Amino acid sequence: MTVRPDAIRKFDLFFLASIALGLASGLLNFDTQVGALAQEWTQVGLQDQAENFIIGVTILGFAVNMLLWYLASRKRQGWVKWVLVVFVAFSAVSAITALASDVGSLSLTGAIALLLKAIAVFFLFQPDAKAWFSGQVS
């Protein structure tokens, strides 16, 4: 059995916590999200599809996050950390832009999930994680 370095174990902890909290946030805000999307989609006659769309996007987001976690934590794919950097940066910029322009909102749980994910990504750039990705840790 391969012993994963401390930075990778911390990445696991923070990343999986961010996924769990993100799912909880999505469930807590589900009705609000569906209502807002249905209202926007009313003009094109797709308001009845809002709930299915939110469910589909949530499932897709969960699947992508779990795949990226698996590739980084279990398969030692170092390129994943750069994908995660882009995702976290995009999420942070989107949240700030939405709040600044008063177009969207950010729940406390959503903000904490984003912070946890950023902390998780930080651990992927630690020396023992770099050794992990390069195969120097067995």
MIFITOR-734821 format. One record per residue: residue in one letter; x, y, z of N, C-alpha, C, CB in turn. Coordinates in steps of 0.2 Angstrom, whole numbers, plus 5000, padded with zeros to 4 digits. Glycine has a CB too. Layout:
<rs>
aXYZXYZXYZXYZ;...
</rs>
This chain:
<rs>
m500449945000500050005000500450065000499550005006;t500350114996500650174995500450225001500550204988;v500950255004500850305010500850375006501350295016;r500350405007500250475004500550525008499550485002;p500950575005501250625010500750665013501650665005;d500950695018500550745023500150795018500950775028;a500450825014500150875010499550845006500650905005;i499650785003499150754999498550735004499350694996;r498650705010498150695015497750755017498450655021;k498150815018497750875019497350895013498250925021;f497650895007497250905001496550865001497650894995;d496650805002496050755003495550785008496250685005;l495750805014495350825019494950895017495750835025;f495350935015495051005013494651005007495551055012;f494850965002494550954995493850924996494950924990;l493850864999493250825000492750865005493350755003;a493050905010492550945014492250995010492950975020;s492651025005492351085001491851054997492951114997;i491850994994491350954990490750944994491650894987;a490850925000490250905004489950975006490450865011;l490251025008489951085010489651115004490451135013;g489951114998489651134992488951104990490151124986;l488951034991488351004990487851024995488450924991;a488051035002487551055007487251125005487851055014;s487751165003487551235001487051234995488151274999;g487151184990486751184985486051154987486951134980;l486051104991485351084994484951134998485451024998;l485351175002485051225006484751285002485551255011;n485051294996484851344992484451324986485451394990;f484351264985484051234979483351264977483851154981;d482951274981482351314979482451384977481851314985;t482851414980483051484978483351484971483551524983;q483851434970484151434963483651414958484751374963;v483251364959482751344954482251404953482351284957;g482051434958481551494957481851544952481351524963;a482551564954482851614950482951594943483551634953;l483151534942483251514935482551504931483651444935;a482051484934481451474931481151544929480951444936;q481251594933481051664932481451684925481251714938;e482151674925482551694919482251654913483251684921;w482151594914481951554908481251554906482151474910;t480851594909480151604908480051634901479751644913;q480551684899480451714893480551674887480951774893;v480951614888481051574882480651504883481751554882;g480151504888479751454889480051384892479451434883;l480551394895480951334898480951334906481651334896;q480451374909480451374916480351304919479851424918;d479951264916479851194919480451154919479251164915;q480951174915481651134915482151154920481851134908;a481951204924482451234928482751184934482151304932;e482251154937482451104942482851044939481751074945;n482651024933483050964930483750994929482750944924;f483851054926484451084925484951094931484351154921;i484651114936485051124943485251064945484551164948;i484851014945485050944947485550914943484450894947;g485550924936486050904932486650934932485750904924;v486651004933487351034934487651014941487151114934;t487251004946487450984953487850914952486950984958;i487550864949487750804948488450804943487250754944;l488450844938489050854934489550884938488850894928;g489450934942489950964946490250924951489651024949;f489850884954490050834959490550784955489450794962;a490350754950490650704946491350734944490350684940;v491350794941492050824939492450834945491850894936;n492250854951492650864957492950804959492250904962;m492550754959492750684962493250654957492150634962;l493150664950493650644946494350674947493450654938;l494350744947494950784948495250764955494750854948;w494850754960495150724967495550664966494650724972;y495150614962495450544961496050554957494950504957;l496050594952496650594948497250624951496550634942;a497150674956497650704959497950664965497450774962;s497450644969497550604975497750534975497050604980;r497450494970497650424969498050414963496950394969;k497950444958498350434952498950474950497850434946;r499050524955499650564955499750604948500250524955;q499150634946499150674940499350744941498550664936;g499950764941500150834943499750894939500850844942;w499550874933499250934929498550954932499150904922;v498250904936497650924939497650984944497350864943;k498250994947498251054951498151114947498951054955;w498451114941498351174937497651184935498751174931;v497251134934496551134932496151164938496251064930;l496351134944496051164950496151234952496251114956;v496751254950496951324951496451374947497651344949;v496451354940495951384936495251384939495951354929;f495051334941494351324943494251374949494151254945;v494651364954494651404960494651484958495151394965;a495151504954495251574952494551594949495851584947;f494251554944493651574941493151584946493551524935;s493051534950492551534955492551604960492551474960;a493251614962493351674966493151734962494051674968;v493351744956493251804952492451804950493651804945;s492151754949491451754948491051774954491151684946;a491251754960490951774966491051844967491151734972;i491651874967491751944968491351984963492551954967;t491351964957491052004951490252004953491151974945;a490051944955489251944956489151984962489051874957;l489551984967489352024973489452104971489852004979;a489952114968490152184966489552224962490852194963;s489352184957488852204952488152194955488952174946;d488052164960487352154963486952114959487052224965;v487252064955486952024950486751954954487352014944;g487251934958487151874961487251874968487551814958;s487251814971487351814979487851764980486751814983;l488151764986488551704988488351694995489351734988;s488151624996487951605003488651595007487551545002;l488551595014489051585018489351515017488851595025;t488951465016489251405015489551395008488651345015;g489351435003489651434997490351464997489251464992;a490451515001491051555002491551515006490951625006;i491351475011491751435015491951375011491351405021;a491551345006491751295002492251314997491151264998;l492251374995492751404990493351414994492451474987;l493351435000493951445004494251375005493751475011;l493851325007494151255008494451235002493651215011;k494151244996494451214990495151254989493951224984;a495151314990495751354989496351334993495651434990;i496151315000496651285004496851215002496351285012;a496451174999496651114997497151114991495951074994;v496951164987497451174981498151194983497151224976;f498151244988498751264991499251204993498651304997;f498951154996499351094998499551054992498851045002;l499351064986499551024980500251054978499051024975;f500451114980501051144978501551144984500851224977;q501451104989501951094994502551044992501651065000;p503151044994503651004992503550934992504251014996;d503150904997503050834997502550814992502850815004;a502050864990501550844985501950844978501050904985;k502350894977502750894971503150824970503250954971;a503450804976503750734976503250684974504150724982;w502750684977502150634975502050634968501550654979;f501850694965501750694958502250674953501550764956;s502850684956503450664951503650584952504050704953;g503250554957503450484958503950474963503550454951;q504250524966504850514971504550484977505150574972;v503950484979503650454985503350384983503150504988;s503550334986503250264985502750244990503750214984;
</rs>
